[in-house]
Amino acid sequence: MKLLLIQTDVRWLAPEENRRRAEEIIDASPAADLIVLPEMFTTGFAVEPEGVAEPNGGAETVEWMRRIAERTDSAIAGSVAVAVAENEGGAENGSKKFFNRFFFVKPDGTVARYDKRHLFSFAGEHTRYTAGTERTIVEWRGWRILLQVCYDLRFPVFARNRGDYDMALYTASWPTVRIHPWNTLLRGRAIENVCWVAGVNRVGQDPYASYSGGTALIDFKGETAAAAAPDTEEAVWCEVDMEALVTFRAKFPALGDADGFQISG
């Protein structure tokens, strides 16, 4: 399967500009089966969602993603700050909840979503956003893909492969000051879960942090299969190999020796 990992310089609180720039990069890149964008790719990492989070559960950006997916015959994925009513019917008092929501949109218009579970308390994300509770694994062109967002990378239990996925996607706004853990943990997740891992991080800066990228595709041995240059807006075109993964798992069946466990909370 062919991937396009887009390491963008996200403009602060500029959804239309960010969608337009992402589309320009997509159109200038080789065709792929899956396009991945960074965390909160329409706004930057906004921990104060009031007036910033996209209303109606991110409907405008989802429609944009549907259009891109249909036109390119590829799936497109990335996270968006969204606002939703407290209940599906709409709360009478107008109250809302906010989610850091990872969308995975297919060419037929099908939308899967994952709400970031591990909210970044260091920056106060947990005080304004609601944490997700469910793992999301999507199937796409013969691959089972786990969706994860940024800070989730530090928590291996939730992402533990139970034999139910082949690749993990991490969409992120991971600052330069902590880039060594990013680079290290992507490899850790790939090795311990015997899977491919694609990590897509942004570049540039916002009012709170600087970002140097580190976008990479890591194979099931923890080796770098492809990577973006640091501090550069770039689209990385790369491929994942299912046959190589299946062969390695058969020769080294480490997942079969994993501990059983349950996640609570």
C-alpha positions as CSV (number, residue, x, y, z in Angstrom):
1,M,0.0,0.0,0.0
2,K,1.3,3.5,-0.9
3,L,1.2,6.2,1.7
4,L,1.6,10.0,1.5
5,L,2.7,11.5,4.8
6,I,2.2,15.2,4.8
7,Q,4.5,17.2,7.1
8,T,2.9,20.7,6.9
9,D,3.5,24.1,8.4
10,V,0.1,24.6,10.0
11,R,-1.0,28.2,10.0
12,W,-2.4,29.2,13.4
13,L,-6.3,29.2,13.4
14,A,-6.6,29.4,9.6
15,P,-8.7,26.4,8.5
16,E,-9.4,27.5,5.0
17,E,-5.7,28.3,4.3
18,N,-4.6,25.0,5.9
19,R,-7.0,23.0,3.8
20,R,-6.0,24.8,0.7
21,R,-2.3,24.3,1.3
22,A,-2.8,20.6,2.1
23,E,-4.7,20.2,-1.2
24,E,-1.9,21.9,-3.1
25,I,0.6,19.4,-1.6
26,I,-1.6,16.4,-2.4
27,D,-2.1,17.5,-6.0
28,A,1.6,18.0,-6.5
29,S,2.4,14.5,-5.1
30,P,2.3,11.0,-6.6
31,A,-0.9,9.0,-6.1
32,A,-1.3,7.1,-2.9
33,D,-3.7,4.7,-1.2
34,L,-3.6,6.7,2.1
35,I,-2.9,10.3,2.8
36,V,-2.1,11.3,6.4
37,L,-2.1,14.9,7.8
38,P,-0.9,16.1,11.3
39,E,-2.9,16.6,14.5
40,M,-5.4,19.5,14.3
41,F,-4.2,20.2,10.8
42,T,-6.8,22.9,10.2
43,T,-6.0,25.1,13.2
44,G,-2.8,24.1,15.0
45,F,-2.8,22.6,18.4
46,A,-5.4,24.8,20.1
47,V,-6.0,23.9,23.7
48,E,-8.6,26.6,24.1
49,P,-11.4,25.3,21.8
50,E,-14.0,28.0,22.3
51,G,-14.5,29.8,19.0
52,V,-11.8,27.6,17.4
53,A,-13.2,24.0,17.4
54,E,-15.1,23.3,14.2
55,P,-18.9,23.2,14.8
56,N,-21.2,20.3,13.9
57,G,-18.6,17.7,14.7
58,G,-16.2,19.0,12.0
59,A,-18.6,18.7,9.2
60,E,-16.9,21.3,6.9
61,T,-13.5,19.6,7.1
62,V,-15.1,16.1,6.8
63,E,-16.8,17.2,3.6
64,W,-13.4,18.5,2.3
65,M,-11.8,15.2,3.2
66,R,-14.6,13.3,1.3
67,R,-14.0,15.4,-1.8
68,I,-10.3,14.8,-1.7
69,A,-10.7,11.1,-1.1
70,E,-13.2,10.7,-3.9
71,R,-11.1,12.7,-6.4
72,T,-7.8,10.9,-5.6
73,D,-9.3,7.5,-4.9
74,S,-7.4,7.4,-1.6
75,A,-8.3,7.4,2.0
76,I,-7.3,10.6,3.9
77,A,-6.7,10.9,7.6
78,G,-5.9,13.6,10.2
79,S,-7.2,15.1,13.4
80,V,-9.4,18.2,13.9
81,A,-10.6,20.1,16.9
82,V,-14.4,19.7,16.9
83,A,-17.4,20.9,18.9
84,V,-20.5,18.7,19.3
85,A,-23.7,19.1,21.2
86,E,-23.9,17.5,24.6
87,N,-26.4,15.0,23.2
88,E,-27.1,13.8,19.6
89,G,-30.4,15.7,19.5
90,G,-28.7,19.0,20.5
91,A,-28.7,20.3,24.0
92,E,-31.4,22.8,24.8
93,N,-29.0,25.1,26.7
94,G,-26.5,25.1,23.8
95,S,-23.8,23.4,25.8
96,K,-21.1,21.6,23.8
97,K,-18.3,19.1,24.2
98,F,-15.0,19.4,22.4
99,F,-12.9,16.5,21.0
100,N,-9.6,16.1,19.3
101,R,-11.0,13.9,16.7
102,F,-9.0,11.8,14.2
103,F,-11.0,11.2,11.0
104,F,-10.3,8.5,8.5
105,V,-12.3,9.1,5.3
106,K,-12.6,6.7,2.4
107,P,-13.3,7.4,-1.3
108,D,-16.9,6.1,-0.9
109,G,-17.6,8.8,1.7
110,T,-17.3,6.4,4.7
111,V,-16.0,8.1,7.8
112,A,-14.3,6.4,10.8
113,R,-13.3,8.5,13.8
114,Y,-11.2,8.2,16.9
115,D,-11.3,10.6,19.8
116,K,-7.9,11.2,21.4
117,R,-7.8,9.2,24.6
118,H,-4.7,10.6,26.3
119,L,-5.2,14.4,26.5
120,F,-2.1,16.5,27.0
121,S,-2.5,17.7,30.6
122,F,0.9,19.4,30.6
123,A,-0.7,22.0,28.2
124,G,-4.2,21.8,29.8
125,E,-5.9,19.9,26.9
126,H,-7.7,17.7,29.5
127,T,-9.5,20.7,31.0
128,R,-11.3,21.6,27.8
129,Y,-11.5,18.5,25.7
130,T,-13.3,15.2,26.4
131,A,-11.2,12.1,26.2
132,G,-12.1,9.2,24.0
133,T,-12.8,5.8,25.4
134,E,-12.7,3.5,22.4
135,R,-9.9,2.1,20.3
136,T,-10.5,2.5,16.6
137,I,-9.2,0.1,14.0
138,V,-10.2,0.7,10.4
139,E,-9.8,-1.7,7.4
140,W,-8.5,-0.3,4.2
141,R,-7.3,-2.1,1.1
142,G,-6.3,-5.3,3.0
143,W,-4.8,-3.5,6.0
144,R,-6.0,-3.2,9.6
145,I,-5.0,0.3,10.8
146,L,-5.0,1.6,14.4
147,L,-5.7,5.3,14.8
148,Q,-3.8,7.2,17.5
149,V,-3.1,10.9,18.2
150,C,0.1,12.5,19.4
151,Y,0.3,12.1,23.3
152,D,-1.2,8.6,22.9
153,L,2.3,7.5,21.7
154,R,3.5,7.7,25.3
155,F,1.0,5.1,26.5
156,P,1.7,1.6,25.1
157,V,-1.0,-0.3,27.0
158,F,-3.9,1.3,25.1
159,A,-2.1,0.7,21.8
160,R,-1.0,-2.8,22.5
161,N,-1.5,-5.1,19.5
162,R,-3.8,-7.9,20.3
163,G,-3.4,-9.4,16.9
164,D,-6.0,-7.0,15.5
165,Y,-3.9,-4.5,13.5
166,D,-1.1,-4.3,11.0
167,M,-0.2,-0.7,11.0
168,A,-0.6,2.2,13.5
169,L,-1.0,5.8,12.5
170,Y,0.1,8.6,14.8
171,T,-0.9,12.1,13.8
172,A,0.8,14.7,15.9
173,S,1.7,18.3,16.9
174,W,4.8,17.2,18.8
175,P,7.2,20.1,19.7
176,T,10.9,20.2,18.9
177,V,11.9,20.3,22.6
178,R,10.6,16.7,23.0
179,I,11.5,15.4,19.6
180,H,13.8,12.7,20.9
181,P,11.0,10.8,22.7
182,W,8.9,11.1,19.5
183,N,11.6,9.5,17.4
184,T,12.3,6.8,20.0
185,L,8.7,5.9,20.9
186,L,7.7,5.5,17.2
187,R,10.3,2.7,17.0
188,G,9.2,1.3,20.3
189,R,5.6,1.0,19.2
190,A,6.6,-0.7,15.9
191,I,8.9,-3.2,17.6
192,E,6.7,-4.2,20.5
193,N,3.6,-4.5,18.4
194,V,5.3,-6.1,15.4
195,C,3.6,-3.7,13.0
196,W,4.3,-0.8,10.6
197,V,4.1,2.6,12.2
198,A,3.5,5.9,10.4
199,G,4.1,9.1,12.4
200,V,3.1,12.4,10.9
201,N,4.2,15.5,12.7
202,R,4.0,19.2,11.7
203,V,6.7,21.8,11.3
204,G,6.8,25.6,12.0
205,Q,5.6,27.3,15.1
206,D,2.5,28.5,16.9
207,P,2.2,31.0,19.8
208,Y,3.3,28.3,22.3
209,A,5.9,26.0,20.6
210,S,8.1,25.2,17.7
211,Y,7.9,22.0,15.6
212,S,10.6,20.4,13.6
213,G,8.7,17.4,12.0
214,G,10.1,13.9,12.5
215,T,7.5,12.5,10.1
216,A,8.5,8.9,9.4
217,L,7.5,5.4,8.4
218,I,8.9,2.7,10.7
219,D,8.9,-1.0,9.9
220,F,8.1,-3.8,12.2
221,K,11.8,-4.2,13.1
222,G,12.0,-0.6,14.2
223,E,14.0,0.5,11.1
224,T,13.2,3.7,9.3
225,A,11.7,3.0,5.9
226,A,11.1,6.6,4.9
227,A,11.4,10.0,6.6
228,A,10.9,13.7,6.0
229,A,13.7,16.2,6.3
230,P,13.6,18.2,9.6
231,D,12.2,21.7,9.6
232,T,10.8,21.3,6.1
233,E,7.3,21.3,4.7
234,E,7.4,18.0,2.8
235,A,5.2,15.1,1.6
236,V,6.8,11.7,2.0
237,W,5.6,9.1,-0.5
238,C,6.4,5.6,0.7
239,E,5.1,2.0,0.7
240,V,4.2,-0.6,3.3
241,D,4.7,-4.3,2.5
242,M,2.2,-6.8,3.9
243,E,4.0,-9.8,2.7
244,A,7.2,-8.8,4.5
245,L,5.1,-8.3,7.7
246,V,3.3,-11.6,7.5
247,T,6.6,-13.4,6.8
248,F,8.3,-11.8,9.8
249,R,5.4,-12.5,12.1
250,A,5.4,-16.2,11.1
251,K,9.2,-16.5,11.7
252,F,9.1,-14.5,15.0
253,P,5.7,-14.9,16.6
254,A,6.2,-12.6,19.5
255,L,2.6,-11.4,19.6
256,G,1.5,-14.9,20.5
257,D,3.5,-14.7,23.8
258,A,2.0,-11.4,24.9
259,D,0.3,-11.0,28.3
260,G,-3.5,-10.9,28.5
261,F,-5.0,-7.8,30.0
262,Q,-8.1,-5.6,30.2
263,I,-8.2,-1.8,29.9
264,S,-10.5,0.1,32.3
265,G,-11.3,3.7,32.9
